[in-house]
Amino acid sequence: MAIDNYGQLKSALADWLMRDDLTSVIPTFVTLAHKSLNRQVRVRQMMKRAVAEVDSQFSVLPADFLEMRNIQLNNSVPSPLQHITAEQMDEYRYANNNVAGRPGYYAIVGESIELYPTPNAAYNMEMAYYSKIPALSDDSSSNWLLLKAPDAYLYGALVQAAPYLKEDERIQVWSMLHEKALTELRDEEERARYMGTTPKFKGRTFG
């Protein structure tokens, strides 16, 4: 059975679970698997680029932001920003009387990025980041990961069904197959990096 969209994934899960009382909870298993995949998967298909003019201490991160890969200022000579913790950010501001200047450091604070020093002018900031995997639903029936690795979704959702199923001897097999799918994704990513594959960024602005 092909698994190319949300409906087919739900049907496959129903077949594998072999129970007729799980229709209402199967979407929950898929959602939990999706959230777990967002935490575990980092591949080039998730890479995006964002640019923005920044002139204040805080800027809102892209809505689909997961994890920073690279960030720099592009005014005159490009200069990377160094990551520090929010606590270090507070220490730097206190030690230097919060004097404005060309930013050299950043911290992720909630859904925003904080710069230090606070910009003393407008700067062009560019970031490459890992974006969230598009969610599956009846209105958004597929995404690149489901087409690329349907086994990651299938076995991931079956693993998420474990607490509901309680004692089920199949759980260990599903868990092993899910980890195999994740390992294959990571291995493919490593091969692509060493072969010189360049990620294709999608331009966008912050917010």
N, CA, C and O of each residue as an XYZ file, in Angstrom:
828
protein
N       0.839     -1.201      0.000
C       0.000      0.000      0.000
C       0.873      1.251      0.000
O       1.743      1.405      0.857
N       0.643      2.139     -0.956
C       1.387      3.389     -1.006
C       0.973      4.297      0.147
O      -0.192      4.320      0.544
N       1.933      5.040      0.678
C       1.643      6.010      1.734
C       2.192      7.353      1.265
O       3.325      7.720      1.577
N       1.373      8.076      0.515
C       1.787      9.355     -0.048
C       1.046     10.536      0.550
O       1.422     11.684      0.312
N      -0.002     10.278      1.324
C      -0.758     11.389      1.892
C      -1.332     11.001      3.257
O      -1.223      9.857      3.698
N      -1.931     11.968      3.895
C      -2.439     11.817      5.261
C      -3.487     10.708      5.354
O      -3.467      9.906      6.287
N      -4.401     10.667      4.387
C      -5.439      9.650      4.405
C      -4.868      8.246      4.298
O      -5.290      7.341      5.018
N      -3.900      8.064      3.391
C      -3.267      6.753      3.248
C      -2.485      6.364      4.501
O      -2.451      5.194      4.880
N      -1.855      7.353      5.141
C      -1.125      7.072      6.377
C      -2.088      6.598      7.464
O      -1.787      5.635      8.170
N      -3.215      7.244      7.610
C      -4.197      6.831      8.621
C      -4.740      5.438      8.319
O      -4.939      4.634      9.230
N      -4.977      5.157      7.049
C      -5.469      3.829      6.667
C      -4.435      2.754      6.972
O      -4.769      1.680      7.472
N      -3.162      3.057      6.663
C      -2.101      2.099      6.943
C      -1.976      1.839      8.439
O      -1.765      0.700      8.856
N      -2.104      2.873      9.238
C      -2.036      2.707     10.689
C      -3.170      1.825     11.197
O      -2.963      0.968     12.055
N      -4.362      2.039     10.667
C      -5.499      1.206     11.059
C      -5.237     -0.253     10.712
O      -5.564     -1.145     11.494
N      -4.647     -0.504      9.538
C      -4.335     -1.881      9.136
C      -3.297     -2.500     10.062
O      -3.451     -3.647     10.482
N      -2.243     -1.758     10.385
C      -1.171     -2.292     11.223
C      -1.637     -2.526     12.663
O      -1.213     -3.483     13.310
N      -2.504     -1.653     13.153
C      -2.961     -1.782     14.536
C      -3.985     -2.903     14.689
O      -4.148     -3.460     15.774
N      -4.674     -3.230     13.595
C      -5.631     -4.345     13.583
C      -6.688     -4.230     14.677
O      -7.055     -5.206     15.332
N      -7.166     -2.988     14.848
C      -8.263     -2.756     15.785
C      -9.223     -1.769     15.153
O      -8.814     -0.853     14.439
N     -10.526     -1.971     15.429
C     -11.531     -1.129     14.797
C     -12.047     -0.031     15.714
O     -13.033      0.633     15.394
N     -11.380      0.170     16.867
C     -11.839      1.167     17.827
C     -10.839      2.324     17.986
O     -10.880      3.042     18.984
N      -9.936      2.506     16.998
C      -8.883      3.504     17.141
C      -8.990      4.660     16.142
O      -8.115      5.523     16.085
N     -10.075      4.667     15.355
C     -10.206      5.685     14.311
C     -10.075      7.095     14.863
O      -9.436      7.948     14.246
N     -10.671      7.344     16.011
C     -10.678      8.704     16.556
C      -9.333      9.122     17.137
O      -9.061     10.316     17.262
N      -8.484      8.154     17.497
C      -7.204      8.495     18.132
C      -6.011      8.382     17.177
O      -4.921      8.853     17.501
N      -6.198      7.774     16.021
C      -5.090      7.655     15.062
C      -4.528      9.025     14.684
O      -3.307      9.161     14.606
N      -5.361     10.059     14.441
C      -4.783     11.380     14.155
C      -3.880     11.887     15.285
O      -2.898     12.583     15.026
N      -4.204     11.545     16.524
C      -3.355     11.947     17.650
C      -2.003     11.255     17.577
O      -0.974     11.872     17.853
N      -1.995      9.969     17.204
C      -0.729      9.244     17.058
C       0.143      9.915     15.989
O       1.355     10.040     16.161
N      -0.481     10.343     14.887
C       0.257     11.005     13.802
C       0.822     12.342     14.292
O       1.975     12.673     14.016
N       0.009     13.098     15.013
C       0.455     14.394     15.522
C       1.631     14.245     16.475
O       2.594     15.008     16.398
N       1.561     13.264     17.377
C       2.653     13.030     18.317
C       3.923     12.595     17.584
O       5.024     13.021     17.934
N       3.765     11.746     16.566
C       4.922     11.325     15.769
C       5.535     12.524     15.051
O       6.757     12.649     14.977
N       4.688     13.401     14.525
C       5.166     14.585     13.815
C       5.992     15.480     14.742
O       7.057     15.961     14.354
N       5.512     15.700     15.944
C       6.242     16.539     16.897
C       7.575     15.901     17.274
O       8.578     16.597     17.435
N       7.586     14.582     17.413
C       8.832     13.878     17.715
C       9.812     13.991     16.556
O      11.009     14.170     16.778
N       9.325     13.889     15.326
C      10.195     14.010     14.157
C      10.810     15.405     14.074
O      11.971     15.550     13.690
N      10.042     16.423     14.430
C      10.584     17.776     14.441
C      11.736     17.911     15.433
O      12.667     18.685     15.211
N      11.669     17.158     16.520
C      12.742     17.221     17.514
C      13.973     16.431     17.093
O      15.083     16.742     17.525
N      13.794     15.414     16.257
C      14.893     14.500     15.963
C      15.540     14.672     14.591
O      16.731     14.403     14.433
N      14.783     15.112     13.613
C      15.277     15.150     12.240
C      15.885     16.517     11.930
O      15.278     17.553     12.199
N      17.097     16.506     11.358
C      17.749     17.729     10.875
C      18.412     17.394      9.546
O      19.532     16.885      9.519
N      17.724     17.677      8.446
C      18.236     17.368      7.115
C      18.122     18.603      6.236
O      17.457     19.575      6.595
N      18.779     18.557      5.077
C      18.873     19.733      4.213
C      17.516     20.210      3.709
O      17.363     21.391      3.397
N      16.529     19.325      3.620
C      15.203     19.748      3.164
C      14.549     20.724      4.152
O      13.586     21.409      3.806
N      15.069     20.783      5.367
C      14.514     21.663      6.390
C      15.212     23.023      6.416
O      14.792     23.915      7.154
N      16.268     23.192      5.623
C      17.041     24.419      5.663
C      16.333     25.553      4.918
O      15.833     25.370      3.808
N      16.303     26.721      5.552
C      15.773     27.926      4.922
C      16.698     29.103      5.238
O      17.522     29.052      6.151
N      16.529     30.155      4.453
C      17.284     31.383      4.665
C      16.304     32.517      4.914
O      15.259     32.594      4.269
N      16.637     33.390      5.841
C      15.804     34.560      6.118
C      16.705     35.784      6.222
O      17.812     35.703      6.755
N      16.238     36.895      5.723
C      16.975     38.151      5.816
C      16.052     39.225      6.386
O      14.838     39.191      6.183
N      16.649     40.178      7.101
C      15.861     41.250      7.699
C      16.755     42.419      8.042
O      17.944     42.249      8.314
N      16.179     43.608      8.029
C      16.860     44.789      8.558
C      16.532     44.874     10.044
O      15.363     44.939     10.424
N      17.552     44.873     10.870
C      17.330     44.904     12.318
C      17.920     46.181     12.895
O      19.036     46.577     12.560
N      17.148     46.817     13.770
C      17.620     48.052     14.398
C      17.195     48.134     15.857
O      17.201     49.212     16.451
N      16.821     46.982     16.436
C      16.384     46.971     17.830
C      16.929     45.741     18.543
O      17.487     44.840     17.917
N      16.762     45.720     19.840
C      17.311     44.635     20.658
C      16.707     43.283     20.304
O      17.420     42.280     20.280
N      15.401     43.237     20.028
C      14.700     41.985     19.753
C      14.104     41.982     18.350
O      13.625     43.008     17.868
N      14.138     40.811     17.696
C      13.455     40.591     16.421
C      12.729     39.258     16.492
O      13.259     38.290     17.037
N      11.527     39.200     15.947
C      10.732     37.975     15.983
C      11.311     36.958     15.005
O      11.620     37.292     13.861
N      11.455     35.721     15.462
C      11.961     34.643     14.615
C      10.894     34.209     13.608
O       9.707     34.438     13.842
N      11.290     33.586     12.494
C      10.301     33.033     11.570
C       9.361     32.066     12.293
O       9.771     31.377     13.227
N       8.121     32.019     11.864
C       7.128     31.179     12.540
C       7.485     29.703     12.501
O       7.080     28.944     13.381
N       8.246     29.287     11.483
C       8.594     27.873     11.349
C      10.006     27.562     11.862
O      10.563     26.511     11.547
N      10.581     28.469     12.647
C      11.956     28.295     13.146
C      12.041     27.124     14.120
O      11.211     26.983     15.018
N      13.069     26.281     13.926
C      13.365     25.204     14.857
C      14.728     25.380     15.522
O      14.852     25.299     16.744
N      15.753     25.623     14.691
C      17.117     25.651     15.217
C      18.013     26.471     14.293
O      17.901     26.401     13.069
N      18.904     27.249     14.905
C      19.800     28.081     14.114
C      20.928     27.243     13.525
O      21.452     26.339     14.177
N      21.296     27.553     12.282
C      22.463     26.931     11.651
C      23.587     27.949     11.496
O      24.747     27.655     11.784
N      23.231     29.158     11.036
C      24.243     30.200     10.859
C      23.537     31.547     10.836
O      22.415     31.668     10.344
N      24.221     32.570     11.384
C      23.638     33.909     11.366
C      24.762     34.923     11.264
O      25.810     34.772     11.892
N      24.531     35.969     10.457
C      25.583     36.966     10.261
C      24.988     38.305      9.881
O      23.842     38.392      9.441
N      25.799     39.369     10.063
C      25.466     40.688      9.574
C      26.182     40.887      8.246
O      27.327     40.464      8.086
N      25.510     41.531      7.292
C      26.079     41.665      5.953
C      26.459     43.093      5.580
O      26.849     43.339      4.438
N      26.356     44.039      6.507
C      26.758     45.406      6.198
C      28.268     45.472      5.990
O      29.028     44.953      6.807
N      28.703     46.097      4.915
C      30.118     46.193      4.532
C      30.737     44.802      4.500
O      30.566     44.086      3.514
N      31.448     44.400      5.545
C      32.074     43.080      5.590
C      31.186     42.116      6.373
O      30.858     42.405      7.524
N      30.777     40.967      5.787
C      29.961     39.995      6.524
C      30.662     39.548      7.801
O      31.856     39.252      7.795
N      29.911     39.504      8.890
C      30.496     39.087     10.169
C      29.527     38.175     10.904
O      28.396     38.577     11.176
N      29.949     36.942     11.235
C      29.091     36.006     11.958
C      28.778     36.528     13.359
O      29.589     37.220     13.974
N      27.598     36.188     13.844
C      27.219     36.493     15.220
C      27.481     35.267     16.079
O      27.239     34.138     15.651
N      27.972     35.486     17.282
C      28.292     34.395     18.197
C      27.133     34.145     19.149
O      26.572     35.084     19.715
N      26.775     32.873     19.326
C      25.671     32.537     20.218
C      26.107     32.584     21.669
O      27.175     32.085     22.021
N      25.276     33.185     22.510
C      25.469     33.169     23.957
C      24.125     32.879     24.606
O      23.088     32.962     23.948
N      24.131     32.541     25.881
C      22.893     32.271     26.593
C      22.216     33.580     26.979
O      22.838     34.642     26.952
N      20.950     33.497     27.335
C      20.225     34.687     27.788
C      20.858     35.256     29.051
O      20.875     36.471     29.250
N      21.387     34.363     29.915
C      22.046     34.822     31.135
C      23.326     35.589     30.814
O      23.600     36.624     31.419
N      24.108     35.080     29.860
C      25.313     35.785     29.443
C      24.966     37.132     28.817
O      25.672     38.121     29.013
N      23.869     37.156     28.062
C      23.422     38.398     27.447
C      23.175     39.459     28.514
O      23.586     40.608     28.347
N      22.512     39.091     29.603
C      22.238     40.035     30.687
C      23.534     40.502     31.344
O      23.681     41.675     31.685
N      24.471     39.568     31.517
C      25.754     39.926     32.122
C      26.515     40.919     31.256
O      27.078     41.885     31.772
N      26.540     40.694     29.942
C      27.240     41.598     29.024
C      26.627     42.989     29.074
O      27.345     43.988     29.103
N      25.305     43.054     29.086
C      24.640     44.357     29.095
C      24.966     45.109     30.383
O      25.238     46.309     30.360
N      24.935     44.392     31.500
C      25.211     45.038     32.794
C      26.658     45.507     32.850
O      26.933     46.615     33.311
N      27.598     44.664     32.380
C      29.021     44.999     32.471
C      29.393     46.174     31.570
O      30.349     46.895     31.856
N      28.641     46.373     30.482
C      28.975     47.428     29.525
C      27.941     48.547     29.479
O      27.866     49.301     28.508
N      27.141     48.644     30.546
C      26.150     49.713     30.668
C      25.178     49.764     29.486
O      24.618     50.814     29.171
N      24.991     48.617     28.842
C      24.032     48.486     27.745
C      24.271     49.510     26.631
O      23.331     50.062     26.060
N      25.542     49.745     26.341
C      25.890     50.688     25.274
C      25.569     50.073     23.915
O      25.910     48.918     23.658
N      24.913     50.843     23.045
C      24.558     50.355     21.706
C      25.804     50.283     20.821
O      26.805     50.950     21.083
N      25.725     49.459     19.764
C      26.850     49.320     18.845
C      26.527     48.309     17.763
O      25.368     47.932     17.589
N      27.542     47.867     17.036
C      27.359     46.835     16.021
C      27.211     45.488     16.727
O      28.119     45.085     17.455
N      26.102     44.784     16.536
C      25.906     43.507     17.236
C      26.988     42.485     16.900
O      27.443     42.384     15.760
N      27.388     41.727     17.926
C      28.360     40.655     17.740
C      27.895     39.349     18.343
O      28.511     38.304     18.136
N      26.787     39.413     19.103
C      26.292     38.241     19.804
C      24.772     38.152     19.655
O      24.093     39.151     19.417
N      24.263     36.935     19.801
C      22.807     36.751     19.783
C      22.422     35.671     20.777
O      23.227     34.812     21.135
N      21.174     35.735     21.212
C      20.586     34.702     22.071
C      19.156     34.466     21.601
O      18.487     35.384     21.126
N      18.701     33.234     21.738
C      17.304     32.913     21.435
C      16.503     33.051     22.714
O      16.765     32.361     23.700
N      15.528     33.942     22.695
C      14.696     34.209     23.870
C      13.239     34.018     23.468
O      12.650     34.865     22.797
N      12.668     32.891     23.888
C      11.300     32.592     23.486
C      11.188     32.483     21.980
O      11.880     31.674     21.362
N      10.321     33.290     21.379
C      10.118     33.280     19.927
C      10.871     34.416     19.249
O      10.566     34.778     18.113
N      11.861     34.982     19.949
C      12.601     36.114     19.408
C      14.097     35.868     19.460
O      14.573     34.981     20.167
N      14.831     36.672     18.695
C      16.282     36.673     18.750
C      16.701     38.004     19.370
O      16.230     39.066     18.962
N      17.585     37.935     20.351
C      18.078     39.129     21.028
C      19.510     39.392     20.588
O      20.321     38.469     20.512
N      19.823     40.655     20.297
C      21.150     41.031     19.817
C      21.890     41.845     20.875
O      21.302     42.623     21.627
N      23.223     41.628     20.900
C      24.079     42.442     21.753
C      25.350     42.780     20.992
O      25.931     41.915     20.336
N      25.784     44.023     21.075
C      25.069     45.169     21.652
C      23.766     45.457     20.895
O      23.576     44.999     19.768
N      22.882     46.215     21.529
C      21.682     46.664     20.831
C      22.118     47.475     19.613
O      22.959     48.364     19.747
N      21.569     47.194     18.429
C      22.020     47.886     17.211
C      21.968     49.407     17.353
O      20.988     49.969     17.843
N      23.038     50.052     16.916
C      23.088     51.522     16.916
C      22.684     52.101     15.567
O      22.719     53.314     15.361
N      22.297     51.206     14.643
C      21.840     51.602     13.316
C      21.083     50.406     12.735
O      20.940     49.375     13.391
N      20.608     50.552     11.517
C      19.929     49.433     10.852
C      20.980     48.537     10.209
O      21.835     49.012      9.462
N      20.914     47.243     10.501
C      21.865     46.276      9.960
C      21.123     45.203      9.171
O      20.008     44.812      9.518
N      21.760     44.741      8.114
C      21.196     43.643      7.328
C      21.629     42.326      7.959
O      22.817     42.008      7.988
N      20.673     41.571      8.457
C      20.969     40.307      9.119
C      20.462     39.147      8.264
O      19.346     39.187      7.747
N      21.288     38.123      8.123
C      20.935     36.944      7.332
C      21.127     35.700      8.186
O      22.140     35.559      8.873
N      20.164     34.811      8.141
C      20.271     33.591      8.932
C      19.868     32.379      8.108
O      18.956     32.434      7.283
N      20.575     31.283      8.356
C      20.196     29.989      7.804
C      19.741     29.145      8.991
O      20.435     29.049     10.003
N      18.567     28.538      8.851
C      18.001     27.830      9.992
C      17.251     26.582      9.545
O      16.854     26.443      8.388
N      17.071     25.678     10.510
C      16.233     24.506     10.284
C      14.786     24.896     10.561
O      14.470     25.446     11.616
N      13.911     24.604      9.598
C      12.493     24.940      9.734
C      11.674     23.717     10.129
O      12.091     22.578      9.922
N      10.522     23.972     10.692
C       9.618     22.890     11.089
C       9.141     22.112      9.860
O       8.949     22.680      8.785
N       8.958     20.822     10.038
C       8.367     19.995      8.987
C       6.891     20.374      8.858
O       6.194     20.410      9.873
N       6.388     20.657      7.663
C       4.973     21.022      7.528
C       4.062     19.936      8.108
O       4.237     18.750      7.832
N       3.107     20.355      8.900
C       2.204     19.417      9.565
C       1.255     18.761      8.566
O       0.932     19.330      7.523
N       0.819     17.555      8.908
C      -0.154     16.824      8.100
C      -1.555     17.032      8.659
O      -1.754     17.085      9.873
N      -2.511     17.148      7.764
C      -3.911     17.283      8.164
C      -4.785     16.978      6.959
O      -4.283     16.734      5.861
N      -6.089     16.993      7.171
C      -7.007     16.760      6.051
C      -6.869     17.860      4.999
O      -7.065     17.613      3.809
N      -6.533     19.073      5.438
C      -6.393     20.198      4.513
C      -4.991     20.305      3.926
O      -4.792     20.956      2.900
N      -4.018     19.664      4.578
C      -2.633     19.658      4.091
C      -2.165     18.216      4.117
O      -1.559     17.764      5.088
N      -2.450     17.500      3.044
C      -2.416     16.039      3.086
C      -1.041     15.407      2.915
O      -0.892     14.201      3.111
N      -0.023     16.206      2.548
C       1.279     15.602      2.368
C       2.380     16.616      2.653
O       2.121     17.817      2.739
N       3.588     16.136      2.796
C       4.757     17.003      2.929
C       5.975     16.245      2.408
O       5.881     15.064      2.072
N       7.103     16.917      2.342
C       8.298     16.312      1.751
C       8.771     15.086      2.532
O       9.288     14.144      1.931
N       8.607     15.077      3.851
C       9.103     13.943      4.640
C       8.231     12.706      4.439
O       8.752     11.593      4.358
N       6.927     12.882      4.358
C       6.055     11.733      4.129
C       6.369     11.099      2.771
O       6.353      9.875      2.640
N       6.655     11.930      1.760
C       6.999     11.396      0.437
C       8.381     10.753      0.436
O       8.610      9.767     -0.266
N       9.289     11.302      1.210
C      10.663     10.809      1.233
C      10.819      9.588      2.130
O      11.504      8.630      1.771
N      10.178      9.622      3.304
C      10.369      8.554      4.293
C       9.046      8.231      4.987
O       8.885      8.524      6.172
N       8.092      7.628      4.259
C       6.807      7.285      4.890
C       6.970      6.342      6.076
O       6.140      6.336      6.985
N       8.053      5.533      6.069
C       8.276      4.624      7.191
C       8.558      5.383      8.479
O       8.203      4.914      9.560
N       9.198      6.561      8.380
C       9.456      7.352      9.581
C       8.149      7.784     10.229
O       8.024      7.786     11.453
N       7.178      8.151      9.400
C       5.859      8.533      9.926
C       5.079      7.316     10.428
O       4.507      7.343     11.518
N       5.060      6.243      9.617
C       4.274      5.068      9.974
C       4.739      4.468     11.294
O       3.946      4.307     12.221
N       6.034      4.135     11.379
C       6.530      3.500     12.599
C       6.568      4.483     13.770
O       6.404      4.089     14.924
N       6.784      5.762     13.465
C       6.745      6.755     14.530
C       5.365      6.840     15.166
O       5.243      6.918     16.389
N       4.321      6.824     14.332
C       2.955      6.877     14.856
C       2.604      5.594     15.609
O       1.897      5.632     16.616
N       3.104      4.458     15.115
C       2.851      3.197     15.820
C       3.518      3.202     17.199
O       2.952      2.707     18.173
N       4.717      3.762     17.265
C       5.393      3.871     18.566
C       4.596      4.776     19.499
O       4.476      4.490     20.690
N       4.055      5.859     18.965
C       3.262      6.771     19.794
C       1.968      6.131     20.278
O       1.369      6.580     21.255
N       1.538      5.068     19.580
C       0.333      4.355     20.012
C       0.598      3.457     21.215
O      -0.341      2.949     21.829
N       1.868      3.257     21.555
C       2.231      2.306     22.611
C       1.521      2.546     23.941
O       0.974      1.595     24.499
N       1.500      3.775     24.483
C       0.810      3.959     25.765
C      -0.672      3.604     25.703
O      -1.253      3.144     26.686
N      -1.278      3.824     24.535
C      -2.698      3.496     24.379
C      -2.912      1.996     24.288
O      -3.880      1.463     24.830
N      -1.995      1.314     23.596
C      -2.124     -0.132     23.407
C      -1.690     -0.912     24.643
O      -2.103     -2.057     24.827
N      -0.865     -0.307     25.487
C      -0.327     -0.931     26.699
C       0.507     -2.161     26.339
O       1.537     -2.017     25.680
N       0.113     -3.321     26.735
C       0.914     -4.531     26.509
C       0.701     -5.046     25.084
O      -0.299     -5.700     24.790
N       1.648     -4.743     24.218
C       1.567     -5.187     22.835
C       2.974     -5.583     22.399
O       3.878     -4.748     22.368
N       3.152     -6.841     22.068
C       4.486     -7.357     21.760
C       5.073     -6.755     20.485
O       6.273     -6.884     20.239
N       4.245     -6.101     19.674
C       4.727     -5.514     18.424
C       5.475     -4.205     18.643
O       6.174     -3.744     17.741
N       5.346     -3.599     19.814
C       5.901     -2.271     20.063
C       7.415     -2.243     19.877
O       7.945     -1.290     19.306
N       8.111     -3.260     20.343
C       9.569     -3.288     20.210
C       9.992     -3.324     18.744
O      10.970     -2.684     18.359
N       9.257     -4.071     17.935
C       9.565     -4.134     16.497
C       9.332     -2.771     15.859
O      10.165     -2.304     15.082
N       8.206     -2.125     16.176
C       7.920     -0.813     15.615
C       8.990      0.198     16.023
O       9.426      1.007     15.205
N       9.401      0.153     17.256
C      10.426      1.076     17.748
C      11.744      0.869     17.001
O      12.413      1.836     16.638
N      12.112     -0.379     16.776
C      13.343     -0.684     16.061
C      13.274     -0.179     14.613
O      14.242      0.381     14.099
N      12.135     -0.381     13.971
C      11.971      0.055     12.585
C      11.945      1.584     12.486
O      12.448      2.158     11.520
N      11.366      2.227     13.475
C      11.352      3.692     13.490
C      12.770      4.233     13.615
O      13.145      5.159     12.895
N      13.558      3.668     14.518
C      14.939      4.113     14.695
C      15.756      3.840     13.434
O      16.638      4.622     13.081
N      15.464      2.741     12.762
C      16.150      2.431     11.495
C      15.863      3.507     10.453
O      16.767      3.946      9.742
N      14.607      3.929     10.366
C      14.234      4.970      9.405
C      14.959      6.275      9.721
O      15.431      6.952      8.808
N      15.052      6.635     10.995
C      15.743      7.858     11.393
C      17.237      7.765     11.097
O      17.847      8.726     10.627
N      17.818      6.608     11.375
C      19.243      6.407     11.109
C      19.541      6.552      9.622
O      20.546      7.154      9.246
N      18.679      6.006      8.781
C      18.885      6.107      7.333
C      18.799      7.558      6.862
O      19.551      7.965      5.977
N      17.884      8.343      7.449
C      17.792      9.756      7.105
C      19.078     10.489      7.498
O      19.589     11.305      6.731
N      19.593     10.197      8.684
C      20.827     10.848      9.151
C      22.020     10.437      8.296
O      22.865     11.266      7.958
N      22.083      9.153      7.949
C      23.189      8.669      7.125
C      23.162      9.324      5.742
O      24.206      9.706      5.214
N      21.985      9.451      5.166
C      21.860     10.090      3.857
C      22.300     11.550      3.931
O      22.948     12.055      3.015
N      21.946     12.221      5.020
C      22.345     13.612      5.198
C      23.860     13.741      5.283
O      24.439     14.660      4.704
N      24.495     12.837      5.991
C      25.953     12.862      6.105
C      26.612     12.647      4.738
O      27.577     13.328      4.392
N      26.085     11.701      3.975
C      26.653     11.450      2.647
C      26.513     12.682      1.753
O      27.434     13.028      1.013
N      25.366     13.334      1.827
C      25.130     14.514      0.998
C      26.091     15.635      1.358
O      26.568     16.343      0.471
N      26.378     15.806      2.620
C      27.298     16.865      3.041
C      28.694     16.617      2.504
O      29.336     17.534      1.991
N      29.164     15.397      2.616
C      30.524     15.100      2.181
C      30.659     15.058      0.661
O      31.764     15.171      0.131
N      29.534     14.897     -0.042
C      29.569     14.909     -1.500
C      29.491     16.330     -2.044
O      29.541     16.537     -3.257
N      29.370     17.297     -1.162
C      29.359     18.693     -1.591
C      28.002     19.200     -2.009
O      27.915     20.218     -2.695
N      26.931     18.520     -1.615
C      25.590     18.992     -1.952
C      25.310     20.287     -1.224
O      25.541     20.387     -0.019
N      24.814     21.282     -1.944
C      24.512     22.579     -1.352
C      23.020     22.704     -1.111
O      22.236     22.533     -2.045
N      22.592     23.006      0.146
C      21.168     23.179      0.410
C      20.585     24.321     -0.412
O      21.251     25.332     -0.635
N      19.349     24.164     -0.862
C      18.660     25.216     -1.585
C      17.804     25.994     -0.594
O      16.859     25.458     -0.017
N      18.146     27.258     -0.407
C      17.425     28.070      0.563
C      16.219     28.729     -0.065
O      16.209     29.062     -1.251
N      15.217     28.906      0.747
C      14.026     29.614      0.313
C      14.033     30.993      0.962
O      13.974     31.104      2.186
N      14.106     32.040      0.151
C      14.192     33.377      0.707
C      12.911     33.785      1.388
O      11.815     33.458      0.931
N      13.058     34.522      2.515
C      11.884     35.036      3.227
C      12.367     36.062      4.221
O      13.572     36.216      4.415
N      11.458     36.762      4.848
C      11.817     37.721      5.872
C      11.385     37.211      7.220
O      10.644     36.232      7.315
N      11.847     37.870      8.265
C      11.454     37.460      9.607
C       9.967     37.731      9.818
O       9.345     38.531      9.120
N       9.426     37.025     10.818
C       8.052     37.272     11.213
C       7.111     36.214     10.714
O       5.909     36.287     10.970
